[in-house]
């Protein structure tokens, strides 16, 4: 007994008709859709935040954090470089992934490495997070601009 799906496939092949067009479920098509960009940026930021935590566990080399943040930002822009997503969304998604990684490492430090940090006043937390937000805005702004200029030259 042949099921209906196999029957239609064989019928189309025998009759010479083109098969029905199906949606492209490739990762590139998924990344190209603006509605999936928040999911991608959160996932990428979480993965890089986990690597930053691993850096704290394995190494005492503080400069390695800069390398991991560079991989975070440049890697995210490399992932979305061929997409049709406008530059404002690229900037915001890159900033979101940067801040997700920052918050993951900040919470790890606050809860596991320095529990006394939790007793600090709220403004002490806000200026640290604000400083990282400022750094993220500058870095992602520069990379978005460079990506725009590079793609403009290719056109």
QUIVEN-V484021 format. One line per field, one symbol per residue. ss: DSSP state (2 for helix, 1 for strand, 0 for the rest). phi: phi as a letter, one per 40 degrees, with the letter a starting at -180 (. if undefined). psi: psi as a letter, one per 40 degrees, with the letter a starting at -180 (. if undefined). A space follows every 10 residues. Layout:
ss=???
phi=???
psi=???
//
This chain:
ss=0002222222 2222200000 0000002222 2202222222 2222222222 2222222200 0022222222 2222222220 0000002222 2222222222 2222222222 2220222220 0222222222 2222222222 2222222222 22220
phi=.bcccccccc cccccgcccd cbccbccccc cccdcccccc cccccccccc ccccccccbb cccccccccc cdcccccccb cccccccccc cccccccccc cccccccccc cbcacccccc cccccccccc cccccccccc cccccccccc ccccc
psi=hhiddddddd ddddeeiiii hiihfidddd dehddedddd dddddddddd ddddddddie hddddddddd ddddddddde deiehidddd dddddddddd dddddddddd dddgdeddei iddddddddd dddddddddd dddddddddd dddd.
//
